[in-house]
Amino acid sequence: MNSVSSDSIVDNILQVFKNILGEPPIGLHEPTFEGNEWKYLKECLDSTFVSSVGKYVDLFEAQLAEFTGAKHAVAVVNGTAALHIALKLSGVSPGSEVLLPAFTFVATANAVTYCQAKPHFIDIEEKTLGICPASVYEYLKSISEMRGGKCFNRQTGCEITAMIAMHSFGHPVDIEGILKVSRDFNIPVVEDAAEALGSYSHGEHVGHSGLIGALSFNGNKIITTGGGGAILTDNQDLAARAKHLTTTAKTAHPWEYRHDAIGFNYRLPNINAALGCAQLESLPQKLQNKRKLFNRYKNAFEKVSGIFIFEEPENCKSNYWLQAILLNEDDIVLRNEILDYSNKNGYCTRPAWELLSTLDPYINCQKMDLINSKSVQNRLINIPSSAHL
């Protein structure tokens, strides 16, 4: 498509916002509390069990497992903690390497470094905003070798112990393609589904197709527990180990404090879990509202030259956590102008994350050619996406 004038694109985007969202200010993604939140929080306060034990933690875990179809869910204090433990349980060890997209939130790489491992950045594909299985397969063929059934980086001599599949903005990656790469190179897959509660790939909820996965319930996610996260897995032993390690590795005893491993105080407080139980009850309605908002955006932006709204990948069902528009390559220079103009007019918009490979802590990490990641990062803008809109 040919480039169109700056004023035309910017003004048309703002008009779409006014027509669909109403008068500003409009936030990017705000939580909604329209169900039993007050009731469950009061019950929790009345019980005095507001901290690390209580009925709502168990209930929240059971409801998460039921909703996602995972056999086990372990609630923790935030999504980064969930990913940290997921990586440890997948076999990530100090000095090893973990493959992950450069196009993701910084917590994904931070969790790798918590394990004293090394992030190794790989490219994405535009159709999913996630890891491109074909390019990663070819890349691994060129830089890796198998030794004793394990995959090693020939260039560094380090074992590659995991690959993180990140579901960007709630849109499912090509998990089937990624799992094929995993099998061919014997690299466990950990799913970073922090943004993807309510998203499905080929009819299966994301987060537990690989060995283990992580969810987040931060205040800006599709449901919130204030902070909070969860580990998903179909492996009973991994679930039990996750629960043990995230509760300070304390062994069962009526009064003695015995700990049999280096554990973590990653427990989700009961009061946060109470909020989560109420939020889960309203999740189906939130998902419907978000899909309706996407359809309204899609119809409106079809009339605007120079941009298109990102749509869920084929054979997938996205939760549309954060709606995203992409500029045509010819109009890439307009990104900052659109961001500046929309925010000044009260409609909160945000760019995609800076590529992790460009951040100071990770600038010297190994990386493949990130051509798609760079293109998407320069062209993508997240637009108002709250469920109540």
C-alpha positions as CSV (number, residue, x, y, z in Angstrom):
1,M,0.0,0.0,0.0
2,N,1.3,3.4,-0.8
3,S,2.3,5.8,1.9
4,V,-0.4,8.4,2.8
5,S,0.0,11.8,4.5
6,S,1.0,12.1,8.1
7,D,-2.0,14.3,9.0
8,S,-4.4,11.8,7.3
9,I,-3.2,8.8,9.3
10,V,-2.9,10.5,12.6
11,D,-6.3,12.3,12.4
12,N,-8.0,9.1,11.2
13,I,-6.7,7.1,14.1
14,L,-7.8,9.8,16.6
15,Q,-11.3,9.8,15.0
16,V,-11.6,6.0,15.3
17,F,-10.8,6.4,19.0
18,K,-13.4,9.1,19.5
19,N,-16.1,7.1,17.6
20,I,-15.5,3.8,19.4
21,L,-14.2,4.8,22.9
22,G,-15.9,8.1,23.6
23,E,-14.5,11.1,25.3
24,P,-11.0,10.9,26.9
25,P,-9.2,10.2,29.1
26,I,-9.1,6.5,28.1
27,G,-6.4,4.3,29.6
28,L,-4.6,1.5,27.8
29,H,-5.8,-1.4,30.0
30,E,-7.7,-0.9,33.2
31,P,-9.1,-3.6,35.6
32,T,-12.8,-4.0,36.2
33,F,-14.4,-5.2,39.4
34,E,-18.1,-6.0,38.7
35,G,-18.7,-9.3,40.5
36,N,-18.0,-10.8,43.9
37,E,-14.7,-9.1,44.6
38,W,-16.0,-7.2,47.7
39,K,-17.8,-10.2,49.0
40,Y,-14.9,-12.6,48.8
41,L,-12.4,-10.0,50.1
42,K,-14.7,-9.4,53.1
43,E,-14.9,-13.1,53.8
44,C,-11.2,-13.3,53.6
45,L,-10.7,-10.4,56.1
46,D,-13.4,-11.9,58.4
47,S,-11.5,-15.2,58.5
48,T,-8.2,-13.4,59.3
49,F,-6.5,-15.7,56.8
50,V,-5.1,-13.0,54.6
51,S,-1.6,-14.2,54.1
52,S,0.0,-17.5,52.9
53,V,-2.7,-20.0,53.8
54,G,-6.5,-20.0,53.3
55,K,-9.2,-21.6,51.3
56,Y,-9.0,-19.1,48.4
57,V,-5.5,-20.1,47.4
58,D,-6.6,-23.8,46.9
59,L,-9.9,-22.7,45.2
60,F,-8.1,-20.3,42.9
61,E,-5.6,-23.0,41.8
62,A,-8.4,-25.5,41.2
63,Q,-10.4,-23.0,39.2
64,L,-7.4,-22.1,37.1
65,A,-6.7,-25.7,36.3
66,E,-10.3,-26.3,35.3
67,F,-10.5,-23.2,33.1
68,T,-7.2,-23.8,31.3
69,G,-7.5,-27.6,31.1
70,A,-4.1,-28.0,32.8
71,K,-3.9,-30.8,35.2
72,H,-2.2,-28.6,37.8
73,A,-1.9,-24.9,38.7
74,V,0.3,-23.5,41.4
75,A,-0.5,-19.9,42.4
76,V,2.5,-17.6,43.1
77,V,3.2,-14.0,43.9
78,N,3.7,-12.8,40.3
79,G,4.3,-13.9,36.7
80,T,8.1,-13.4,36.9
81,A,8.3,-15.7,39.9
82,A,6.1,-18.3,38.0
83,L,8.5,-18.2,35.0
84,H,11.6,-18.4,37.3
85,I,10.4,-21.6,38.9
86,A,9.2,-23.0,35.6
87,L,12.7,-22.5,34.1
88,K,14.4,-24.1,37.1
89,L,12.0,-27.1,37.0
90,S,12.6,-27.5,33.2
91,G,16.3,-28.1,33.9
92,V,17.8,-24.7,33.3
93,S,21.1,-24.6,35.0
94,P,23.9,-22.0,35.8
95,G,26.0,-21.3,32.7
96,S,23.5,-22.8,30.2
97,E,21.7,-20.9,27.5
98,V,18.0,-20.3,27.1
99,L,16.4,-19.4,23.7
100,L,13.8,-16.7,23.9
101,P,12.4,-14.0,21.7
102,A,14.0,-10.6,21.7
103,F,10.5,-9.3,21.3
104,T,9.1,-9.7,24.8
105,F,8.8,-8.0,28.1
106,V,12.1,-7.8,30.1
107,A,10.8,-10.2,32.8
108,T,11.2,-13.1,30.4
109,A,15.0,-12.5,30.2
110,N,15.2,-11.6,33.9
111,A,13.8,-14.9,34.9
112,V,16.5,-16.6,32.8
113,T,19.2,-14.6,34.6
114,Y,17.7,-15.5,38.0
115,C,18.7,-19.1,37.1
116,Q,22.2,-17.8,36.4
117,A,21.7,-18.9,32.8
118,K,22.3,-16.8,29.6
119,P,19.6,-15.4,27.4
120,H,20.0,-16.3,23.7
121,F,17.7,-14.2,21.5
122,I,15.8,-15.5,18.5
123,D,13.5,-14.0,16.0
124,I,9.7,-13.9,15.7
125,E,7.3,-14.1,12.8
126,E,4.8,-11.3,12.1
127,K,1.8,-13.6,11.7
128,T,1.9,-14.6,15.4
129,L,4.2,-12.0,17.0
130,G,6.0,-15.1,18.5
131,I,8.9,-17.3,17.8
132,C,9.3,-18.3,14.2
133,P,9.8,-22.1,14.2
134,A,11.2,-22.3,10.7
135,S,13.9,-19.7,11.2
136,V,14.8,-21.0,14.6
137,Y,15.1,-24.6,13.2
138,E,17.5,-23.4,10.5
139,Y,19.4,-21.3,13.0
140,L,19.9,-24.2,15.4
141,K,21.0,-26.4,12.5
142,S,23.8,-23.9,11.8
143,I,25.0,-23.2,15.4
144,S,24.3,-26.3,17.5
145,E,25.3,-29.9,17.8
146,M,24.0,-32.9,19.8
147,R,26.1,-34.5,22.4
148,G,24.8,-37.4,24.4
149,G,21.2,-36.4,23.4
150,K,21.6,-32.8,24.6
151,C,21.8,-29.7,22.4
152,F,25.0,-27.6,22.6
153,N,25.9,-24.2,21.1
154,R,29.0,-25.0,19.0
155,Q,30.1,-21.3,19.2
156,T,30.0,-21.0,23.0
157,G,30.2,-24.6,24.2
158,C,27.1,-24.1,26.4
159,E,24.2,-26.4,26.6
160,I,20.9,-25.0,25.4
161,T,18.5,-26.1,28.2
162,A,15.2,-24.5,27.3
163,M,13.2,-22.4,24.8
164,I,10.7,-19.9,26.0
165,A,7.5,-19.6,23.8
166,M,6.0,-16.2,24.5
167,H,2.4,-15.5,23.6
168,S,2.7,-11.7,22.8
169,F,-0.3,-9.6,23.8
170,G,-2.4,-12.8,24.2
171,H,-1.9,-14.0,20.7
172,P,-0.9,-17.7,20.6
173,V,2.4,-18.6,19.0
174,D,2.8,-21.5,16.6
175,I,3.1,-23.9,19.5
176,E,2.9,-27.0,17.3
177,G,5.8,-25.8,15.2
178,I,7.8,-24.8,18.3
179,L,7.2,-28.3,19.9
180,K,8.5,-29.9,16.7
181,V,11.8,-27.9,17.0
182,S,11.9,-28.9,20.6
183,R,11.6,-32.6,19.8
184,D,14.2,-32.4,17.0
185,F,16.8,-30.7,19.2
186,N,15.7,-32.1,22.6
187,I,15.1,-28.6,24.1
188,P,12.3,-28.4,26.6
189,V,9.7,-25.7,26.0
190,V,8.5,-23.3,28.7
191,E,5.5,-21.2,27.8
192,D,5.4,-17.6,28.8
193,A,1.6,-17.2,28.8
194,A,1.7,-14.2,31.2
195,E,-0.6,-12.3,28.8
196,A,-2.6,-15.1,27.4
197,L,-5.2,-16.4,29.9
198,G,-8.2,-17.2,27.8
199,S,-6.2,-17.8,24.6
200,Y,-6.4,-21.1,22.6
201,S,-4.3,-22.8,19.9
202,H,-6.0,-25.5,17.9
203,G,-8.7,-25.8,20.7
204,E,-6.2,-26.2,23.5
205,H,-5.7,-23.4,26.1
206,V,-2.1,-22.1,25.9
207,G,0.4,-22.5,28.8
208,H,0.6,-26.3,29.2
209,S,1.4,-27.6,25.8
210,G,5.1,-27.6,26.6
211,L,6.6,-29.0,29.8
212,I,5.5,-26.1,32.0
213,G,4.1,-22.6,31.6
214,A,3.5,-19.3,33.5
215,L,0.6,-16.9,33.8
216,S,0.4,-13.4,35.2
217,F,-2.3,-11.6,37.1
218,N,-0.8,-8.1,37.4
219,G,-3.2,-5.2,37.6
220,N,-3.0,-4.6,33.8
221,K,-3.8,-8.2,32.8
222,I,-7.1,-9.6,31.6
223,I,-7.9,-10.6,35.2
224,T,-6.0,-9.4,38.2
225,T,-5.1,-10.5,41.8
226,G,-3.4,-7.2,42.3
227,G,-0.1,-8.9,41.8
228,G,0.1,-12.6,41.2
229,G,0.9,-15.4,38.8
230,A,0.6,-19.1,38.3
231,I,2.5,-22.1,37.1
232,L,0.7,-24.5,34.8
233,T,1.7,-28.1,34.0
234,D,0.3,-31.5,33.3
235,N,3.1,-33.2,35.1
236,Q,2.2,-34.1,38.7
237,D,5.8,-34.4,40.0
238,L,6.6,-30.9,38.6
239,A,3.5,-29.4,40.1
240,A,4.4,-30.9,43.5
241,R,7.9,-29.6,43.2
242,A,6.7,-26.2,42.2
243,K,4.4,-25.9,45.2
244,H,7.2,-27.0,47.5
245,L,9.8,-24.6,46.1
246,T,7.5,-21.6,46.1
247,T,6.5,-22.2,49.7
248,T,10.1,-21.9,51.1
249,A,10.7,-25.7,50.6
250,K,9.2,-26.3,54.1
251,T,8.6,-29.9,55.0
252,A,5.3,-30.9,56.6
253,H,5.3,-30.9,60.4
254,P,2.8,-29.6,63.0
255,W,5.3,-27.2,64.5
256,E,8.9,-27.6,63.4
257,Y,10.6,-25.5,60.7
258,R,12.4,-27.8,58.5
259,H,13.4,-27.0,54.9
260,D,15.0,-29.5,52.6
261,A,16.0,-27.3,49.7
262,I,16.7,-23.7,48.8
263,G,13.2,-22.5,48.5
264,F,11.5,-19.2,47.6
265,N,8.9,-17.1,49.4
266,Y,6.7,-16.9,46.2
267,R,3.4,-17.8,47.8
268,L,0.3,-15.9,46.6
269,P,-1.5,-14.5,49.7
270,N,-5.0,-15.7,50.4
271,I,-6.4,-12.2,50.1
272,N,-5.1,-11.9,46.5
273,A,-6.4,-15.3,45.7
274,A,-9.9,-14.2,46.9
275,L,-9.8,-11.4,44.4
276,G,-8.7,-13.8,41.7
277,C,-11.6,-16.2,42.3
278,A,-14.1,-13.3,41.8
279,Q,-12.2,-12.2,38.7
280,L,-12.2,-15.7,37.2
281,E,-16.0,-15.7,37.4
282,S,-16.3,-12.7,35.1
283,L,-13.5,-13.9,32.7
284,P,-15.9,-15.3,30.0
285,Q,-17.7,-11.9,29.8
286,K,-14.4,-10.0,29.7
287,L,-13.3,-12.2,26.8
288,Q,-16.6,-11.6,24.9
289,N,-16.2,-7.8,25.5
290,K,-12.6,-7.8,24.2
291,R,-13.6,-9.7,21.0
292,K,-16.4,-7.2,20.4
293,L,-13.9,-4.4,20.8
294,F,-11.6,-6.0,18.3
295,N,-14.4,-6.4,15.8
296,R,-15.3,-2.7,16.1
297,Y,-11.6,-1.7,15.7
298,K,-11.2,-4.0,12.7
299,N,-14.2,-2.5,10.9
300,A,-13.1,1.0,11.6
301,F,-9.4,0.6,10.7
302,E,-10.3,-1.1,7.4
303,K,-11.2,2.4,6.3
304,V,-7.9,3.9,7.4
305,S,-5.0,3.7,4.9
306,G,-1.5,3.0,6.1
307,I,-2.3,0.7,9.1
308,F,-4.0,-2.6,10.0
309,I,-5.1,-4.1,13.2
310,F,-3.4,-7.3,14.3
311,E,-5.8,-10.3,14.2
312,E,-5.5,-13.7,15.9
313,P,-3.4,-16.3,14.0
314,E,-5.1,-19.0,12.0
315,N,-6.5,-21.9,14.1
316,C,-6.2,-19.8,17.2
317,K,-8.5,-17.9,19.5
318,S,-6.9,-14.9,21.2
319,N,-8.0,-13.2,24.4
320,Y,-7.1,-9.9,22.7
321,W,-5.5,-8.7,25.9
322,L,-3.8,-5.7,24.2
323,Q,-5.1,-4.7,20.8
324,A,-2.3,-3.7,18.4
325,I,-2.1,-1.8,15.2
326,L,0.8,-2.1,12.7
327,L,2.0,0.6,10.4
328,N,2.9,-0.2,6.8
329,E,6.6,-0.2,6.2
330,D,6.4,3.0,4.2
331,D,4.8,4.8,7.2
332,I,7.1,3.6,9.9
333,V,8.3,7.1,10.6
334,L,4.9,8.1,11.8
335,R,4.9,5.8,14.9
336,N,6.2,8.4,17.4
337,E,3.9,11.1,16.0
338,I,0.9,8.9,16.5
339,L,2.0,8.0,20.0
340,D,2.6,11.7,20.9
341,Y,-0.7,12.9,19.3
342,S,-3.0,10.2,20.8
343,N,-1.5,10.5,24.3
344,K,-1.7,14.3,24.2
345,N,-5.4,14.0,23.3
346,G,-6.1,11.6,26.2
347,Y,-6.1,8.2,24.5
348,C,-3.4,6.1,26.0
349,T,-1.3,4.3,23.4
350,R,2.1,2.5,23.8
351,P,4.9,1.2,21.6
352,A,6.0,-2.4,21.7
353,W,8.8,-3.2,24.1
354,E,12.4,-2.2,23.2
355,L,14.1,-5.4,21.9
356,L,15.8,-7.1,24.8
357,S,18.9,-7.5,22.8
358,T,19.3,-3.7,22.8
359,L,18.9,-3.2,26.6
360,D,22.1,-2.6,28.7
361,P,21.9,-5.8,30.8
362,Y,21.5,-8.0,27.6
363,I,23.3,-6.1,24.8
364,N,26.2,-8.6,24.8
365,C,24.0,-11.7,24.7
366,Q,24.1,-14.0,21.7
367,K,21.4,-13.4,19.1
368,M,20.4,-14.5,15.7
369,D,19.3,-12.1,12.9
370,L,16.3,-10.3,14.3
371,I,15.0,-8.8,11.1
372,N,11.3,-9.5,11.9
373,S,11.6,-8.5,15.5
374,K,13.1,-5.1,14.5
375,S,10.4,-4.5,11.9
376,V,7.5,-5.3,14.2
377,Q,9.0,-3.3,17.1
378,N,9.3,-0.2,14.9
379,R,5.7,-0.5,13.5
380,L,3.5,-1.7,16.3
381,I,1.4,0.4,18.6
382,N,-0.9,-0.9,21.4
383,I,-4.2,0.9,21.7
384,P,-6.9,1.1,24.4
385,S,-8.0,-2.4,25.2
386,S,-9.9,-2.5,28.6
387,A,-12.7,-5.0,28.8
388,H,-15.2,-2.4,29.8
389,L,-14.7,-0.4,26.6
